[in-house]
Amino acid sequence: MKIILVDAINTLILKGEGIFEKMLQLLEEYPNKKIVLTNADDEQIKMFGLDDIPYKLFTLKHKPEKTNPLYYQILLEHLNLNKDEVIYFEHNKDAVNSAKSIGINTYHYDENKKDLAELKKFIDSNI
C-alpha cells in the first residue's frame, strides 16, 4: 500500500488557521500511511503547529530545501522506501519538479484553488 506524502505549509496547514480540516477529512478516507513533509526548523514547527498534527512529520530543517532533489533522496533513504512506494502532493512548483526529477509521482496542489476533488482524483488513480 502506497504511502501518501503530504506537503505541510499552504497545503495541510493554512497559515494563521491551522489544519485545513476539509483536506484532513479527505486524507482520513484512505487507510494508507501519511507522512507530512516540511522543511520547518524547530521554531517553525512550533509556530505553525506542526507538533500537533495527526501524522508523522519529516523535516530536514532547510538542509537541503525541498526544491533540491537531494531532499527526496534523503527522505526515501531515511524511511527505507523507493520512489514507487509513495505518492506526493505539494503546493510549490519547484518542489514538485524536484520530487518528479527523481521519479516520485507528484501532484501540484494549487493552494489558491484548494481543489480537493482534483486532489482526490490524483490519490485515487495512484494508490
C-alpha positions, 0 to 999 in steps of 0.5 A: 500500500502506497504511502501518501506524502503530504506537503505541510505549509499552504497545503495541510496547514493554512497559515494563521488557521491551522489544519485545513480540516476539509483536506484532513477529512479527505486524507482520513478516507484512505487507510494508507500511511501519511507522512507530512513533509516540511522543511520547518526548523524547530521554531517553525514547527512550533509556530505553525503547529506542526507538533500537533498534527495527526501524522508523522512529520519529516523535516530536514530543517532547510538542509537541503530545501525541498526544491533540491532533489537531494531532499527526496533522496534523503527522505526515501533513504531515511524511511527505507522506501523507493520512489514507487512506494509513495505518492506526493502532493505539494503546493510549490512548483519547484518542489514538485519538479524536484520530487518528479526529477527523481521519479516520485509521482507528484501532484501540484496542489494549487493552494489558491484553488484548494481543489480537493476533488482534483486532489482526490482524483490524483490519490485515487488513480495512484494508490 
